[in-house]
Amino acid sequence: MTTSDCPRCSPTIMLDLSQGQRVLEHIGSHILYDPAVIQAIEPLCGLCLRPSQLCQFYLAKGRGANGNLRINQKTSRGCLIKMNYSYGVAAESTASSPCSNVPIHCPICPQTDPAIWKYFMKVHFEEKHKNLDLTKYEHIWKLANFERSEMKKIWANRGKATAKRTKKSKIPPLVISESHRARIPGMYVVCCPSFHTKKLHLRINSLAMMVKRIRVGLIPPRWMNPVRLRGLTPTKQRGTISTKNTRPKTRRVAVFWREVKILTPL
């Protein structure tokens, strides 16, 4: 499933689950600015907005000494919205990704307990650790003015369709030199050899048209049939194709009976 309905919006807004950060931003705007969600007295899930007891998220450390935190998909359970997103990218508020609402460990609770979504960490402390001095821990859930203002814009524009963002490729564009560039000419002129007879100049728009005109007999068969060309070998039966464009090029072609083959450029 690549889409899911927003659990709060009415009329319903479809969430693109392939754009995980956009889903976090949309649900995060509900948490910060939806009056019904603001009044919640217990932490909710940051994806489906159900009580956190029903949606449990556990974190795991990546490989190596400097491994980053990530969502442990094997032990996490219960959430109705299944999607993947970069934990490290989502945990930091930036201009392109202002929402930083991700599951984080409570520093007071045991490490074996499920993580709490950042936007609900203050509610968690008020419910579970109300005897502590909250001013010592408010840095965990306190948001910068930039993040709040950007999330407010997302809340105001939540009903508008947004274009899917694509990653810019870091691979530089392929540069082709002029000597290796293939150009398609706008017009060909076929010049068949005279063989002591008059020359034939035939305008065509493509090689396919040239082959077609040869087959229907617009070029005399005696000029193409190796048997009637005074015993000349096929490699000596030459014609030329010159292009009529700003950079004229000439190609050598071998003309046979009902067949045209392009050779290497001159």
N, C-alpha and C positions, 0 to 999 in steps of 0.2 A: 504494500500500500504506500503510495507516494504522496497522498494528500489526507488531510484530516480536518474536521470542522472545529472551529474555535469553541471551547466549552462555555464561553460567556457572551460572545457577540450575538446580537439579534438586530437585523437579519443575519443569518449565518455567514461567516467569512471562512473561505477555504484556506488552509495553511499548507504550503508546499514543504513537505518533510525533507525534500532533497536540499533545501536551504535552511539548515539547522539554526544558523545564527539569526535569520529573519523570524523564525518561530520563537526563539528565546526573547527577541525584542518585542514581539507582539504580546506574548503572555506576560512579559515583564512590565509592559505598559499598563496592563490590567492590575498587576500587583501594586504598582505605585499610584495609579490615578483612578482606578475603578472604585467608586464608593462602597460597593458591596464587598469587594475583596479587602479593602483597607480596614474594614471593621472586623476582619477575621480575628478570633481570639486564640487561634492555634496555627502553627505553620502549615502551609499548603504545598502541594507539589508545584514546582516551577514550570511544568509542561501541561498537565491536565487540570490543575487547580483543585484536585481532591485532597482530603486530609493526608498529611505526610505519613500517617501510620499505614495507609493503603499503598503508598508508593515509596519504596525504600531504595535509596541509591547508596552504593558503596564505591569508595575510591581505591585505586591501586596505583602503585608506583611503577613507572616504566623501567625498562632494563637499563643496567649500568648504574654507576655511582651518582650520576647527575640526571637520572631518569625523571621525566616530568609526570605529574599526576594525570590520571585519566579515569574515566568511568569504568568500573568493573562490570562488564555486561553479563558475566556469568552469575554473579551474586546479586546484582540489582534486580528488583522484581516489582510487579504490581502496576506500573504506570501504563495507561491506556495509549499513550503516544510513543511509538517506537521510532527512533531516528538516531542518526549518528551526527556528531559535531566535534570540532576540535576543542578540547577542554582548555588548552593553553590560550588559544585565540579568544575564546568566549570569556575567559576569566579577567581579561583586561579591557577597559573601556577605551576605545579609540574613535576617531572621527568616522571611520567606515563601519565600526562595530561598537556602538556606544553601550550596549547592555553588557553588564558584567555579572549577571545573575547565574551562578552555577552552584552545584552542591559543594559545600565545604565542611570540613571537620570542625565540630565544636571543640575548643581547647579544654573544656571542662569535662565533657562526657568521655567515657571510655572509647578507645579507638575502634572497638568492635561494634559500636553503635552506628546506625545509618547516618549519612551526612545530611546537613540541613542546607536548604537553599539560602543563598546570601541575603536576598531581599526579605527573608523571614527570620534571619538570625536574631534580630532584636526581639521579635515575638517569642522566640525560643528561650532567650535569656529571661524574659519577663515571666515566662511560664515555669521553667525548670530551675533557674538560678536567680530568683528574685531577691535572695538574701545577699547576693554579692554586690559590690560596687560596680555598677554598669559603666561608669565613666572610664574604667580601666580597659574595657573591651569594646567600646563604641567604634574604635577604628576598624573593627571587623566588618561592620555593616554600614558605616557612614559612607555616603556617596558624594562625589565631587559635584559642584554646581554644573559643570559641563555635562556630566552624565544625566543629571536630573532634567536639564533643559532639553537635551536631545531626546530623552525618553518622553518628555511631554509633547514634543513635536510628533513622535511616532504615535502617541495616543490620539492626538488630534487628527492625524491622517490615517487612522487604522482602517477606515472603510474604503480607502482608495487603493486601486490595483497598482502594484509596483513592478517594474521591469526586473527580470531575472538578471542578477549580476554574474558576470563571467570573469574568470581570472585572465589577466593579461599574460600572454606568453612571454617568457624570458628569452626564447630562442630568436636570434636576429633573423630578419627576412633573407631569403636566398637571393643573392645577387648573381645574375647571369651576364657574362661578358658578351660584347657584340659579336665576337667570333663564334660563340656557341648559341646565339639567339636565333630561334626559328621565327620567321615572319610569314604570314599568310598573305599573299598578294591579292589585290582586288581584281586583276585581270591578267590572263595569260595570252600570249600570241604564239601559236604553233607554226614553226617554219620548217617544212619538210625539205630535204635535199632535192636539187633539181634533177640530177641524173640526165643532163642534157635536155630537160623539158622545163616547162614553166614552174616557178615556185608557187607554193600554196601558203598563204598567211591566213590563219583561222583564229578569231578571237573567241576565247572561252573564259568562264568565270572560275573554273576549278578543274582539277585533274580528272575528277569523276565525270564531268561533262565532256572532257576530251575523249575519254574512253568510250562514252556513250555515242559521240558523234563518229568516232572511228567505226564502231560496230554497225551504225546505221548507214555507213557508206559515204559520209560527207568527205572523207579523205579517200582518194582513189586506191583501190586495193593493190594496183600494180606498184605503188610506192611503198607498200608494206610487206608484200609477199616476197620472202627471200628467194623463191624460185625464179621470179620474174625480174629481179634486180641485177641482171647480168652476172650472176654467180658471186656477188659480194657476200662475204661472211656476215652473220648477224652483228658481230662486234664492230663492223665498219659501217653499218647502216645507222647513220646518226641524224638526229634532228636537234633543234634547240628550242628551249622554252625560256622566254625572257619575261620578266615581271614588269608591269607598268605601275610603278609607285615611286615614292620620293627617293628610295634607295634601290635602284634597279639591280637585280642580280640575274645571272644567266646560269642555267643548269643544263647539263648534257643529258639527253635521254636516248634510250634505244627503242626504236619503234618496230614492233613485230606485228604479225597478223593477229588482229583482235586483242592486242596487249600493249601496254605502255609501262615501262619501268624507269624510275628515276635513278640516275647514277649520282656520284658525288659531285658537289658544286665545283665549278671551274675556279 
